[in-house]
Amino acid sequence: MKPSELFGVVVRTIGFLVILYGLWNVWAGFENIFENILPTNESGDADLPSSLSYFAFGVPALVLGTVCFFLADWIVKLAYRDSSP
């Protein structure tokens, strides 16, 4: 396996892991929306994080992971240019 092929596998693996992280954040954001709408404790003073923070990290992670995963060949071509004129 050439170094450029190994680099492509690493880029795709990182892209896949970032996609999973983004999906987890987006899922947690949707879940948190419903927790904020229907609070389970009756005190009304729940310390729930904002749903926006989940989406602020999840959506860009999904985009970045998708770019890394599906455009890995292009990233490899940028990193391993042909040095001959």
N, C-alpha and C positions, 0 to 999 in steps of 0.2 A: 504494500500500500504506500503510495507516494504521500509526501507531507501535505500536498494540497488536498488530496482526498480525505486525509485524516482531519485536516482543518475544517473541511466541509461537514464531516460527521459531528465535530465539536460544535460548529455553528448551529446545525440543525438540532442537536441535543439541547443546547442552551435555549434556542427558540422554543422548543417544545416545553421545557420547564418554565419559561417565562409565560407561555400561554396558559399553563396550568395555574400558575400564580395569579394571573389576571382573571381567569375564570373563577377562582376561589374568592377573589376580592369582589367581583361583580355579584356572585351568588350571595356573599355575606352582606353586600349593600342592599340587595333586594330583600333579604331576610330581615335586615335591620329596619327597613322601611315599615314592614308590618309590625315589628316589635315596637316601633315608635308610635304607630297608629293605635295599636291595641296593647297598652301597657299591662303587664301581668300583676304588678303590685298596685295597691290601691292608694299609696301615699301620694302619687303624682309627681314625686321628686326622684325620678329614676336617673341614674348616671349612665345613660346609654350614649355611645359615641354617635356622631353624626353620620348619616348614610352617605353624605357627600364625600367624606374622606375615603370611604371604600371605593367609590366610583372614580375619585381623583387618582387613585393608584391603579385600579383595575383596568380601566379603559385604555390608558396609555400602555400598560403592560401587555394587553391583548394585541394592540397594534404593533408594538415593537417585536413581540414574540412571533406574530404572523409574518412580519417582514423578514425576520431572521430565518424562520422555518422555510418559507416558500421562495425566498430570494437568496438562498445560501450559495447557489452556483454563481450568482452575480457578485456576491461578497467575496467569494474565493477568487474570482477573476480580478477583482480590485486588489486583493492582497498579494496574489501571485501573478503579477504581470510578466509578460514575456520581455526579458531584458535585452534580447537581441534586436538590433535596429532593422 
